[in-house]
Amino acid sequence: MNSKFINMTLGEAKKLMGTKRRTALNVAAKARHSAWDLEEMPTSALPAAFDVRTNFPWASNITSVVRDQSACGSCWAFGSTEAFNDRLAIAKNFSTLLSAADTMSCCSGFSCMGSSGCDGGIPDEAWSWFTQTGVVTGAGNDEMTDGRTCYPYPFEICEHHISNPQYPACPAAEFSTPSCPSACPDTGYSVPYTQDKHIASSSYNLQSVQAAMTDMFTRGTMTVAFDVYQDFLTYTSGVYTCPTSGQPLGGHAVSIIGWGTEGGVDYWLVRNSWNPTWGAGGLFKIRRGTDECGIEDDMVAGAV
C-alpha cells in the first residue's frame, strides 16, 4: 500500500493519467525522428549506470527537483517541461525552473493538437511547442507570489487520505485548466511574459533504446509516456514490470533521468510528478529493453 493512494478510488486515480498515447501517430513520429542529429553509440561506449543528477552535477539543482501535478491530468506537461528544463540546465547552466503551468495552459488548440490542459495532452506536441513558442519560468505553488518566476504552478501540492499528511489532501474533483496568460501571473516578476520565453532548437522522437541512451548520455533527461496499471500506484522500490493481465488506468507521462541494473534486471530510472512522498522519493525504476507498459514506444526529446 502506498500512502499517497490510501482510500482513493480508481476513478480518482485515473484523473492523474493525463497523457494521450500517440499510437495513431506513429507514422508522424517516425518522420520526426529524422530531426535527430546524433549517431547511436555502442553499448561498450556507454556506462552501465547513468544518472543525470550526478553525471551533470552543475545542473543538479534543477534535475533533482520532484514536482507535483496535484489534482490535474497535466503529467504530459510536467514530463515534457521537466526534461526541457533539465537539458537547458545541462547545456547552458540555466538555474531556474520552467513553468509546467505555461505548457499546460498554453500548449493547446491548433498549436498543440490533442493537448487540453488538465484533461490530458501529448508530450510530442509539447516538445514541438517548445521549439515554436517556448515556455516561461515557473516554480511550485508555494512560490506563486515571491517574484522569482513568471508563472508558478497554480495548484497546491497535495496528499491523498493518509493518516499523517505532509501536504493538504487533494480535492476529489479535478482542477479546471487555467486560461493561457498574456502577462506573468506573478506580478512581482520583473521580466515581461513574452520576453521570458525559453525556446528549444529542435524536437524529435527516439526509435530505439540505444538511441535513447545515446541521446540521454549526450544531452540529459528524456520524456516518455506509458500505460499505468493499478499495481503501479503501490510502487515503493525495486524494478517495476508490467502485469500480465488487467486493464490500464490510462496514459501517463514522466521523465527518464538515468538507467542501471538491479538484481540482473536492466532498468530505467524515472522521475514522476506525484511529489517526493510517492514511490522511492518521487522516483521509480522500470525494466529497460522490454517496452514495459509501452514506455519505449513514446520517447521524445530535443536539443536546446
Sequence and secondary structure as in RCSB ss.txt:
>XXXX:A:sequence
MNSKFINMTLGEAKKLMGTKRRTALNVAAKARHSAWDLEEMPTSALPAAFDVRTNFPWASNITSVVRDQSACGSC
WAFGSTEAFNDRLAIAKNFSTLLSAADTMSCCSGFSCMGSSGCDGGIPDEAWSWFTQTGVVTGAGNDEMTDGRTC
YPYPFEICEHHISNPQYPACPAAEFSTPSCPSACPDTGYSVPYTQDKHIASSSYNLQSVQAAMTDMFTRGTMTVA
FDVYQDFLTYTSGVYTCPTSGQPLGGHAVSIIGWGTEGGVDYWLVRNSWNPTWGAGGLFKIRRGTDECGIEDDMV
AGAV
>XXXX:A:secstr
  GGGTT  HHHHHTT  B   GGGHHHHHHHHTT       GGGS SSEEHHHHSGGGHHHHT   B  SSS H
HHHHHHHHHHHHHHHHH   S B HHHHHHHS GGGGTT  GGG B HHHHHHHHHHT B B   GGGTTSSS S
S   S   B S SS SS B  SS        SS SSTT  S GGGS B  S  EE  SHHHHHHHHHHH  EEEE
EEEEGGGGG  SSEE   SSS EEEEEEEEEEEEEEETTEEEEEEE SB TTSTBTTEEEEETTTTGGGTTTEEE
E   
